[in-house]
Amino acid sequence: MTVGLFFAVVAAVICVGAVFAVADSHAPIGGHSSSARPAQPAAWPDQSAPTAAGLGARPAPQGSDLEGFLGYPGARCNSANPAVAIGKTAKSLLVVCESYDGRFYYKGFGLQNGLSVEVDNFVRGNDAFTASDRGLQYRVSAAALIITKGSATPSVEPMLEYWSV
């Protein structure tokens, strides 16, 4: 009788652990993050911040998971590709993703106009991601999303929230 009770308790513990693992699959992600307002914590009140190994991590922007922003396909990675950077500005939601072959691409969604853009061939370097597409140069960093054309700077959007690995 005691052995049967022991196995029942072990089985119950395993089931509870599995339920928590599945429920936690959309938890906020850890990584490098910054906030444009250093006086306030980057974490949102309703999120707990798991930490990545060896990193003093804060959660990704509210409403995001391992693939970008929930409910915004224009700011979400394709085909279960992982996000390597997620950012939020006053005007945009953005994600930099890594494809299966190790290349980086960008997806951005305009909060004011509802338009989205996808740009391939991003390069990572010096704590920023950069790419050129159709005469536009894109730069994504913890400081800002900057889009330029030639020597002009048509768009500088300071980051409100930023996370990257």
VEXVEX-613596 format. One record per residue: residue in three letters; y, x, z of N, C-alpha, C, CB in turn. Coordinates in steps of 0.02 Angstrom, whole numbers, plus 50000, padded with zeros to 5 digits. Each point is the difference from the previous one (the first is absolute). Glycine has a CB too. Layout:
# VEXVEX-613596
+---------+-------+-------+-------+-------+-------+-------+-------+-------+-------+-------+-------+-------+
: residuo :    nv :    nu :    nw :   cav :   cau :   caw :    cv :    cu :    cw :   cbv :   cbu :   cbw :
+---------+-------+-------+-------+-------+-------+-------+-------+-------+-------+-------+-------+-------+
:     ALA :     Y :     X :     Z :     Y :     X :     Z :     Y :     X :     Z :     Y :     X :     Z :
...
+---------+-------+-------+-------+-------+-------+-------+-------+-------+-------+-------+-------+-------+
//
This chain:
# VEXVEX-613596
+---------+-------+-------+-------+-------+-------+-------+-------+-------+-------+-------+-------+-------+
: residuo :    nv :    nu :    nw :   cav :   cau :   caw :    cv :    cu :    cw :   cbv :   cbu :   cbw :
+---------+-------+-------+-------+-------+-------+-------+-------+-------+-------+-------+-------+-------+
:     MET : 49940 : 50041 : 50000 : 50060 : 49959 : 50000 : 50062 : 50043 : 50000 : 49938 : 49910 : 50060 :
:     THR : 50063 : 50144 : 49979 : 50058 : 50044 : 50004 : 50013 : 50035 : 49934 : 49977 : 50017 : 50122 :
:     VAL : 49970 : 50004 : 49843 : 50008 : 50033 : 49935 : 50030 : 49952 : 49950 : 49902 : 50075 : 50025 :
:     GLY : 50076 : 49863 : 49975 : 50027 : 49949 : 49954 : 50073 : 49987 : 50013 : 49888 : 49948 : 49993 :
:     LEU : 50132 : 50050 : 50070 : 50070 : 49990 : 50018 : 50042 : 50060 : 49977 : 49966 : 49929 : 50099 :
:     PHE : 50007 : 50131 : 49909 : 50035 : 50061 : 49978 : 50014 : 49997 : 49925 : 49945 : 50066 : 50093 :
:     PHE : 50003 : 49916 : 49867 : 50009 : 49997 : 49928 : 50048 : 49944 : 49980 : 49884 : 50046 : 49985 :
:     ALA : 50117 : 49900 : 50051 : 50047 : 49946 : 49986 : 50072 : 50022 : 50012 : 49912 : 49916 : 50031 :
:     VAL : 50099 : 50122 : 50023 : 50067 : 50025 : 50015 : 50022 : 50050 : 49947 : 49980 : 49982 : 50123 :
:     VAL : 49975 : 50064 : 49857 : 50016 : 50049 : 49948 : 50017 : 49965 : 49934 : 49924 : 50085 : 50055 :
:     ALA : 50037 : 49865 : 49926 : 50013 : 49963 : 49939 : 50068 : 49964 : 50003 : 49876 : 49985 : 49985 :
:     ALA : 50141 : 49987 : 50073 : 50064 : 49967 : 50008 : 50058 : 50049 : 49992 : 49946 : 49916 : 50076 :
:     VAL : 50047 : 50143 : 49953 : 50052 : 50051 : 49995 : 50009 : 50022 : 49928 : 49974 : 50040 : 50117 :
:     ILE : 49971 : 49969 : 49846 : 50004 : 50019 : 49930 : 50035 : 49946 : 49960 : 49895 : 50068 : 50011 :
:     CYS : 50088 : 49868 : 50001 : 50033 : 49944 : 49964 : 50074 : 49998 : 50014 : 49894 : 49936 : 50005 :
:     VAL : 50126 : 50072 : 50057 : 50071 : 49999 : 50017 : 50036 : 50058 : 49966 : 49974 : 49946 : 50111 :
:     GLY : 49995 : 50113 : 49889 : 50030 : 50058 : 49965 : 50009 : 49987 : 49926 : 49948 : 50075 : 50085 :
:     ALA : 50002 : 49894 : 49883 : 50005 : 49985 : 49929 : 50057 : 49950 : 49987 : 49877 : 50022 : 49987 :
:     VAL : 50130 : 49928 : 50055 : 50054 : 49950 : 49992 : 50068 : 50035 : 50004 : 49927 : 49910 : 50049 :
:     PHE : 50082 : 50135 : 50000 : 50064 : 50035 : 50006 : 50012 : 50047 : 49941 : 49990 : 49992 : 50125 :
:     ALA : 49958 : 50039 : 49849 : 50008 : 50045 : 49942 : 50023 : 49961 : 49940 : 49912 : 50075 : 50045 :
:     VAL : 50059 : 49866 : 49942 : 50021 : 49959 : 49943 : 50070 : 49973 : 50011 : 49880 : 49970 : 49978 :
:     ALA : 50136 : 50007 : 50082 : 50066 : 49973 : 50014 : 50054 : 50053 : 49994 : 49948 : 49916 : 50075 :
:     ASP : 50034 : 50147 : 49937 : 50049 : 50055 : 49999 : 50008 : 50031 : 49931 : 49972 : 50022 : 50118 :
:     SER : 49993 : 49952 : 49830 : 50003 : 50031 : 49935 : 50068 : 49994 : 49967 : 49879 : 49977 : 49988 :
:     HIS : 50164 : 49978 : 50035 : 50068 : 49993 : 49973 : 50052 : 50021 : 50051 : 49961 : 49907 : 49926 :
:     ALA : 50020 : 50137 : 50118 : 50046 : 50024 : 50052 : 50052 : 50046 : 49970 : 49910 : 49990 : 50086 :
:     PRO : 50147 : 50019 : 49946 : 50050 : 50047 : 49976 : 49969 : 50069 : 49995 : 50092 : 49932 : 50052 :
:     ILE : 49935 : 50108 : 49904 : 49972 : 50066 : 49988 : 50044 : 50053 : 50030 : 49947 : 49959 : 49896 :
:     GLY : 50022 : 50095 : 50125 : 50037 : 50056 : 50029 : 50019 : 50050 : 49946 : 49940 : 49984 : 50109 :
:     GLY : 50106 : 50060 : 49907 : 50021 : 50051 : 49953 : 50069 : 50025 : 50018 : 49931 : 49949 : 49910 :
:     HIS : 50100 : 50088 : 50046 : 50068 : 50022 : 50012 : 50046 : 49942 : 49987 : 49973 : 50120 : 49967 :
:     SER : 50074 : 49868 : 50076 : 50047 : 49946 : 49987 : 50069 : 50020 : 50024 : 49909 : 49915 : 50010 :
:     SER : 50140 : 50051 : 49964 : 50067 : 50013 : 50023 : 50038 : 49934 : 49998 : 49998 : 50120 : 49959 :
:     SER : 50056 : 49878 : 50077 : 50041 : 49940 : 50002 : 50072 : 50021 : 49987 : 49921 : 49942 : 50080 :
:     ALA : 50115 : 50017 : 49882 : 50070 : 50015 : 49987 : 50041 : 49992 : 50063 : 49986 : 49963 : 49882 :
:     ARG : 49987 : 50003 : 50168 : 50034 : 49989 : 50064 : 49961 : 50035 : 50055 : 50046 : 49890 : 49959 :
:     PRO : 49967 : 50174 : 50053 : 49959 : 50037 : 50049 : 50006 : 49974 : 50071 : 50013 : 50097 : 49927 :
:     ALA : 50039 : 49866 : 50089 : 50008 : 49974 : 50068 : 49949 : 49945 : 50015 : 50122 : 50029 : 49996 :
:     GLN : 49852 : 49938 : 49951 : 49951 : 49947 : 50009 : 49931 : 50026 : 49979 : 50088 : 49911 : 49981 :
:     PRO : 49859 : 50067 : 50052 : 49934 : 50021 : 49978 : 49983 : 49970 : 49932 : 49963 : 50010 : 50120 :
:     ALA : 49998 : 50027 : 49840 : 49980 : 49975 : 49934 : 49948 : 49945 : 50006 : 50026 : 50112 : 49952 :
:     ALA : 49939 : 49885 : 50103 : 49948 : 49949 : 50008 : 50032 : 49931 : 50009 : 49922 : 50085 : 50050 :
:     TRP : 50047 : 49866 : 49919 : 50022 : 49931 : 50010 : 49967 : 49975 : 50063 : 50015 : 49980 : 49876 :
:     PRO : 50017 : 49974 : 50161 : 49973 : 49978 : 50064 : 49930 : 49973 : 49997 : 50115 : 49976 : 50032 :
:     ASP : 49865 : 49993 : 49912 : 49934 : 49969 : 49997 : 49947 : 50047 : 49972 : 50057 : 49891 : 49986 :
:     GLN : 49957 : 50173 : 50006 : 49951 : 50047 : 49974 : 49984 : 50053 : 50052 : 50041 : 49978 : 49883 :
:     SER : 49895 : 50040 : 50120 : 49982 : 50058 : 50039 : 49989 : 50057 : 49952 : 49948 : 49930 : 50093 :
:     ALA : 50063 : 50130 : 49928 : 49999 : 50056 : 49954 : 49940 : 50045 : 50012 : 50123 : 49995 : 49993 :
:     PRO : 49824 : 49997 : 49967 : 49947 : 50049 : 50005 : 50025 : 50066 : 49974 : 49911 : 49911 : 49989 :
:     THR : 50060 : 50144 : 50034 : 50023 : 50065 : 49977 : 49947 : 50033 : 49958 : 50072 : 50011 : 50100 :
:     ALA : 49951 : 50023 : 49847 : 49955 : 50039 : 49959 : 49985 : 50065 : 50036 : 50045 : 49947 : 49893 :
:     ALA : 49899 : 50083 : 50092 : 49979 : 50061 : 50034 : 50054 : 50053 : 49996 : 49880 : 49974 : 49975 :
:     GLY : 50143 : 50049 : 50083 : 50048 : 50054 : 50002 : 50071 : 49982 : 49984 : 49908 : 50070 : 49970 :
:     LEU : 50107 : 49867 : 50015 : 50068 : 49980 : 49982 : 50028 : 49955 : 50054 : 49973 : 50010 : 49877 :
:     GLY : 50091 : 50000 : 50139 : 50035 : 49953 : 50044 : 50023 : 49943 : 49956 : 50037 : 50091 : 50082 :
:     ALA : 49921 : 49860 : 49908 : 50013 : 49949 : 49949 : 50034 : 49938 : 50028 : 49901 : 50042 : 49940 :
:     ARG : 50136 : 49926 : 50016 : 50028 : 49934 : 50012 : 49974 : 49956 : 49944 : 50104 : 50045 : 50059 :
:     PRO : 49897 : 49889 : 49950 : 49971 : 49957 : 49949 : 50040 : 49999 : 49936 : 49954 : 49931 : 50091 :
:     ALA : 50012 : 50049 : 49857 : 50032 : 49989 : 49935 : 50047 : 49940 : 50006 : 49901 : 50050 : 49937 :
:     PRO : 50141 : 49938 : 50013 : 50046 : 49943 : 50003 : 49963 : 49934 : 50013 : 50076 : 50060 : 49922 :
:     GLN : 49958 : 49896 : 50113 : 49971 : 49934 : 50016 : 49978 : 49965 : 49937 : 50074 : 49992 : 50101 :
:     GLY : 49868 : 49976 : 49902 : 49974 : 49963 : 49943 : 49963 : 50043 : 49950 : 50092 : 49922 : 50016 :
:     SER : 49890 : 50139 : 50003 : 49963 : 50044 : 49955 : 49933 : 50020 : 50029 : 50109 : 50043 : 49955 :
:     ASP : 49847 : 49979 : 50001 : 49935 : 50026 : 50021 : 49985 : 50062 : 49959 : 49959 : 49884 : 50032 :
:     LEU : 49977 : 50135 : 49963 : 49981 : 50062 : 49966 : 50013 : 50002 : 49925 : 49914 : 50010 : 50087 :
:     GLU : 50106 : 49933 : 49884 : 50013 : 49997 : 49928 : 50071 : 49980 : 49983 : 49881 : 49972 : 49985 :
:     GLY : 50163 : 50019 : 50064 : 50068 : 49981 : 49987 : 50019 : 49936 : 50036 : 49993 : 50056 : 49890 :
:     PHE : 50052 : 49906 : 50080 : 50026 : 49940 : 50032 : 49957 : 49939 : 49985 : 50115 : 50048 : 49993 :
:     LEU : 49867 : 49916 : 50060 : 49961 : 49939 : 49993 : 50044 : 49946 : 49971 : 49927 : 50032 : 50098 :
:     GLY : 50047 : 49931 : 49853 : 50037 : 49945 : 49970 : 50049 : 50021 : 49946 : 49988 : 49943 : 50107 :
:     TYR : 50015 : 50121 : 49876 : 50045 : 50026 : 49949 : 49960 : 50044 : 49951 : 50100 : 49995 : 50080 :
:     PRO : 49867 : 49975 : 49870 : 49960 : 50041 : 49954 : 50041 : 50054 : 49965 : 49928 : 49901 : 49983 :
:     GLY : 50137 : 50089 : 50010 : 50043 : 50050 : 49969 : 50013 : 50060 : 50043 : 50053 : 49909 : 49938 :
:     ALA : 49925 : 50089 : 50125 : 50008 : 50057 : 50046 : 49933 : 50011 : 50037 : 50125 : 49976 : 50015 :
:     ARG : 49822 : 50022 : 49944 : 49933 : 50007 : 50026 : 49958 : 50040 : 49951 : 50009 : 49891 : 50063 :
:     CYS : 49949 : 50155 : 49963 : 49959 : 50042 : 49957 : 49950 : 49959 : 49960 : 50014 : 50093 : 50082 :
:     ASN : 49967 : 49934 : 49860 : 49950 : 49969 : 49957 : 49929 : 50016 : 50023 : 50081 : 50007 : 49905 :
:     SER : 49874 : 49947 : 50083 : 49928 : 50012 : 50006 : 49979 : 50038 : 50063 : 49997 : 49998 : 49878 :
:     ALA : 50029 : 49985 : 50178 : 49981 : 50031 : 50064 : 50018 : 50074 : 50003 : 49908 : 49918 : 50009 :
:     ASN : 50140 : 50106 : 49950 : 50025 : 50068 : 50007 : 50038 : 50004 : 50066 : 50007 : 50017 : 49873 :
:     PRO : 49989 : 50038 : 50163 : 50036 : 50005 : 50064 : 50074 : 50017 : 49990 : 49894 : 50036 : 50054 :
:     ALA : 50146 : 49938 : 49991 : 50071 : 50018 : 50001 : 50007 : 50069 : 50033 : 50036 : 49877 : 50006 :
:     VAL : 50008 : 50164 : 49967 : 50016 : 50065 : 50031 : 50071 : 50000 : 50026 : 49919 : 50057 : 49923 :
:     ALA : 50121 : 49894 : 50057 : 50068 : 49990 : 50027 : 50017 : 49926 : 49992 : 50035 : 50120 : 49971 :
:     ILE : 49998 : 49853 : 50080 : 50022 : 49931 : 50000 : 50071 : 50000 : 50026 : 49882 : 49953 : 50017 :
:     GLY : 50163 : 50013 : 49947 : 50070 : 49999 : 50022 : 50032 : 49932 : 49992 : 50007 : 50118 : 49970 :
:     LYS : 50045 : 49872 : 50069 : 50039 : 49938 : 49997 : 50073 : 50018 : 50002 : 49908 : 49933 : 50057 :
:     THR : 50130 : 50043 : 49895 : 50072 : 50007 : 50001 : 50029 : 49930 : 50006 : 49998 : 50107 : 49929 :
:     ALA : 50067 : 49887 : 50073 : 50031 : 49934 : 50003 : 49988 : 49960 : 49936 : 50088 : 50047 : 50076 :
:     LYS : 49899 : 49987 : 49869 : 49992 : 49967 : 49935 : 49929 : 50002 : 49972 : 50117 : 50029 : 49978 :
:     SER : 49840 : 50015 : 50049 : 49935 : 50012 : 49968 : 49943 : 50010 : 50050 : 50061 : 50049 : 49905 :
:     LEU : 49880 : 49932 : 50072 : 49938 : 50020 : 50032 : 49966 : 50047 : 49952 : 49988 : 49890 : 50066 :
:     LEU : 49983 : 50165 : 49958 : 49970 : 50048 : 49954 : 49938 : 50031 : 50030 : 50111 : 50022 : 49951 :
:     VAL : 49845 : 50000 : 50005 : 49940 : 50034 : 50021 : 49983 : 50053 : 49948 : 49957 : 49896 : 50060 :
:     VAL : 50022 : 50162 : 49964 : 49974 : 50053 : 49957 : 49925 : 50002 : 50014 : 50109 : 50069 : 49998 :
:     CYS : 49851 : 49926 : 49949 : 49928 : 49994 : 50006 : 49965 : 50060 : 49969 : 50010 : 49875 : 49999 :
:     GLU : 49929 : 50137 : 50022 : 49960 : 50053 : 49970 : 49942 : 49968 : 49964 : 50033 : 50082 : 50090 :
:     SER : 49961 : 49933 : 49845 : 49946 : 49972 : 49960 : 49935 : 50037 : 50014 : 50082 : 49966 : 49911 :
:     TYR : 49864 : 50008 : 50062 : 49934 : 50031 : 50012 : 49996 : 50072 : 49974 : 49951 : 49886 : 49993 :
:     ASP : 50088 : 50130 : 49956 : 49999 : 50068 : 49972 : 50051 : 50046 : 50033 : 49960 : 49952 : 49892 :
:     GLY : 50071 : 50026 : 50163 : 50046 : 50043 : 50038 : 50071 : 50000 : 49976 : 49904 : 50069 : 50022 :
:     ARG : 50114 : 49888 : 49931 : 50069 : 49994 : 49976 : 50038 : 49950 : 50044 : 49965 : 50029 : 49882 :
:     PHE : 50102 : 49981 : 50119 : 50043 : 49955 : 50039 : 50038 : 49953 : 49953 : 50011 : 50087 : 50091 :
:     TYR : 49998 : 49851 : 49930 : 50042 : 49953 : 49964 : 50040 : 49959 : 50050 : 49917 : 49994 : 49905 :
:     TYR : 50137 : 49977 : 50070 : 50049 : 49964 : 50041 : 50000 : 49927 : 49980 : 50070 : 50104 : 50013 :
:     LYS : 49935 : 49851 : 50036 : 50011 : 49930 : 49986 : 50058 : 49977 : 50045 : 49877 : 49979 : 49968 :
:     GLY : 50172 : 49989 : 50002 : 50057 : 49977 : 50037 : 50015 : 49927 : 49985 : 50046 : 50115 : 49999 :
:     PHE : 49980 : 49850 : 50051 : 50017 : 49930 : 49994 : 50071 : 49989 : 50023 : 49880 : 49967 : 50018 :
:     GLY : 50162 : 50002 : 49940 : 50069 : 49985 : 50017 : 50005 : 49937 : 50042 : 50038 : 50056 : 49895 :
:     LEU : 49986 : 49951 : 50166 : 50005 : 49942 : 50045 : 50053 : 49950 : 49976 : 49963 : 50073 : 50094 :
:     GLN : 50088 : 49950 : 49871 : 50054 : 49955 : 49979 : 49985 : 49966 : 49934 : 50080 : 50073 : 50061 :
:     ASN : 49885 : 49963 : 49893 : 49989 : 49971 : 49934 : 49927 : 49981 : 49986 : 50097 : 50067 : 49961 :
:     GLY : 49857 : 49952 : 50083 : 49930 : 49983 : 49992 : 49965 : 50039 : 49945 : 50029 : 49889 : 50042 :
:     LEU : 50003 : 50161 : 49930 : 49969 : 50040 : 49947 : 49959 : 50057 : 50029 : 50095 : 49970 : 49924 :
:     SER : 49852 : 50049 : 50040 : 49960 : 50056 : 50022 : 49994 : 50052 : 49945 : 49937 : 49924 : 50077 :
:     VAL : 50049 : 50137 : 49943 : 49993 : 50056 : 49953 : 49941 : 50043 : 50023 : 50124 : 49998 : 49973 :
:     GLU : 49840 : 50030 : 49979 : 49947 : 50048 : 50014 : 50013 : 50062 : 49958 : 49916 : 49908 : 50028 :
:     VAL : 50084 : 50150 : 50005 : 50014 : 50063 : 49966 : 49943 : 50048 : 50016 : 50126 : 49982 : 50007 :
:     ASP : 49845 : 50047 : 49940 : 49945 : 50047 : 50008 : 50025 : 50072 : 50006 : 49927 : 49923 : 49934 :
:     ASN : 50027 : 50122 : 50079 : 50012 : 50072 : 50001 : 50051 : 50024 : 50050 : 49970 : 49998 : 49882 :
:     PHE : 50027 : 49975 : 50178 : 50042 : 50026 : 50054 : 49972 : 50067 : 50023 : 50033 : 49882 : 50036 :
:     VAL : 50011 : 50162 : 49985 : 49982 : 50066 : 50025 : 50023 : 50005 : 50072 : 50007 : 50052 : 49884 :
:     ARG : 49950 : 49976 : 50159 : 50018 : 50008 : 50070 : 50024 : 50071 : 50011 : 49916 : 49912 : 50036 :
:     GLY : 50141 : 50095 : 49999 : 50025 : 50066 : 50017 : 50060 : 49996 : 50045 : 49959 : 50042 : 49892 :
:     ASN : 50048 : 50005 : 50154 : 50058 : 50004 : 50045 : 50014 : 49933 : 50035 : 50047 : 50088 : 49927 :
:     ASP : 49901 : 49882 : 50101 : 50006 : 49937 : 50038 : 50030 : 49943 : 49959 : 50013 : 50068 : 50101 :
:     ALA : 49975 : 49932 : 49833 : 50024 : 49946 : 49957 : 49952 : 49992 : 49942 : 50120 : 50023 : 50032 :
:     PHE : 49883 : 49919 : 49936 : 49963 : 49986 : 49940 : 50050 : 49990 : 49944 : 49904 : 49946 : 50064 :
:     THR : 50084 : 50083 : 49878 : 50047 : 49995 : 49944 : 49963 : 49984 : 49935 : 50078 : 50080 : 50057 :
:     ALA : 49957 : 49887 : 49897 : 49973 : 49985 : 49934 : 50056 : 49983 : 49952 : 49892 : 49959 : 50051 :
:     SER : 50094 : 50046 : 49884 : 50046 : 49980 : 49948 : 49965 : 49947 : 49957 : 50058 : 50114 : 50000 :
:     ASP : 49980 : 49835 : 49981 : 49972 : 49947 : 49958 : 50056 : 49967 : 49961 : 49906 : 49981 : 50082 :
:     ARG : 50090 : 50021 : 49852 : 50049 : 49967 : 49956 : 50071 : 50020 : 50015 : 49922 : 49905 : 49991 :
:     GLY : 50089 : 50159 : 50020 : 50067 : 50026 : 50012 : 50024 : 49993 : 50072 : 50024 : 49972 : 49884 :
:     LEU : 49936 : 49999 : 50159 : 50019 : 49993 : 50070 : 49960 : 50051 : 50042 : 50027 : 49877 : 49984 :
:     GLN : 50005 : 50151 : 50067 : 49966 : 50044 : 50047 : 49997 : 49964 : 50067 : 50040 : 50105 : 49939 :
:     TYR : 49901 : 49894 : 50089 : 49988 : 49968 : 50065 : 49986 : 50053 : 50052 : 49954 : 49897 : 49943 :
:     ARG : 50074 : 50093 : 50117 : 49986 : 50044 : 50057 : 49991 : 49956 : 50062 : 50067 : 50097 : 49949 :
:     VAL : 49875 : 49909 : 50082 : 49983 : 49962 : 50060 : 49991 : 50050 : 50057 : 49945 : 49906 : 49933 :
:     SER : 50094 : 50085 : 50120 : 49994 : 50044 : 50059 : 50013 : 49958 : 50062 : 50037 : 50102 : 49933 :
:     ALA : 49956 : 49930 : 50124 : 50014 : 49965 : 50064 : 50073 : 49980 : 50005 : 49907 : 50064 : 50053 :
:     ALA : 50136 : 49970 : 49910 : 50072 : 49986 : 50003 : 50020 : 49941 : 49956 : 50019 : 50120 : 50025 :
:     ALA : 49954 : 49878 : 49913 : 50025 : 49949 : 49953 : 49956 : 49994 : 49939 : 50115 : 50023 : 50040 :
:     LEU : 49893 : 49921 : 49925 : 49976 : 49991 : 49932 : 50060 : 50014 : 49956 : 49910 : 49914 : 50033 :
:     ILE : 50084 : 50136 : 49923 : 50055 : 50018 : 49955 : 49975 : 49994 : 49929 : 50052 : 50078 : 50086 :
:     ILE : 49984 : 49884 : 49873 : 49984 : 49993 : 49929 : 50060 : 50023 : 49961 : 49920 : 49902 : 50021 :
:     THR : 50070 : 50148 : 49936 : 50056 : 50028 : 49961 : 49983 : 49996 : 49926 : 50031 : 50077 : 50094 :
:     LYS : 50023 : 49925 : 49866 : 49993 : 50004 : 49928 : 50047 : 50055 : 49977 : 49970 : 49876 : 49987 :
:     GLY : 50001 : 50180 : 49990 : 50042 : 50057 : 49982 : 50034 : 50027 : 50062 : 50017 : 49954 : 49885 :
:     SER : 50048 : 50058 : 50109 : 50038 : 50027 : 50057 : 50030 : 49944 : 50044 : 50025 : 50102 : 49931 :
:     ALA : 49969 : 49836 : 50047 : 50026 : 49944 : 50039 : 49950 : 49981 : 50055 : 50064 : 49958 : 49899 :
:     THR : 49960 : 50011 : 50154 : 49958 : 49975 : 50054 : 50010 : 49925 : 50006 : 50005 : 50111 : 50061 :
:     PRO : 49957 : 49850 : 49899 : 50012 : 49927 : 50002 : 49975 : 49966 : 50063 : 49992 : 50004 : 49878 :
:     SER : 49960 : 50026 : 50158 : 49973 : 49965 : 50058 : 49979 : 50048 : 50055 : 49961 : 49909 : 49924 :
:     VAL : 50069 : 50083 : 50135 : 49979 : 50036 : 50060 : 49989 : 49948 : 50054 : 50065 : 50106 : 49968 :
:     GLU : 49873 : 49887 : 50053 : 49982 : 49950 : 50051 : 49973 : 50037 : 50061 : 49975 : 49912 : 49912 :
:     PRO : 50064 : 50091 : 50142 : 49975 : 50033 : 50061 : 49938 : 49964 : 50028 : 50117 : 50038 : 50026 :
:     MET : 49836 : 50001 : 49999 : 49939 : 49971 : 50029 : 50016 : 49970 : 50068 : 49929 : 50084 : 49938 :
:     LEU : 50047 : 49855 : 50072 : 50003 : 49968 : 50065 : 49937 : 50017 : 50039 : 50071 : 49907 : 49954 :
:     GLU : 49873 : 50096 : 50011 : 49935 : 50018 : 50029 : 49963 : 50041 : 49948 : 49997 : 49896 : 50073 :
:     TYR : 49965 : 50154 : 49950 : 49962 : 50042 : 49954 : 49939 : 50028 : 50036 : 50105 : 50029 : 49936 :
:     TRP : 49840 : 49972 : 50028 : 49938 : 50028 : 50025 : 49968 : 50040 : 49944 : 49983 : 49905 : 50084 :
:     SER : 49987 : 50152 : 49931 : 49961 : 50037 : 49950 : 49947 : 50041 : 50034 : 50099 : 50004 : 49923 :
:     VAL : 49851 : 50015 : 50038 : 49947 : 50044 : 50025 : 50010 : 50069 : 49972 : 49920 : 49905 : 50011 :
+---------+-------+-------+-------+-------+-------+-------+-------+-------+-------+-------+-------+-------+
//
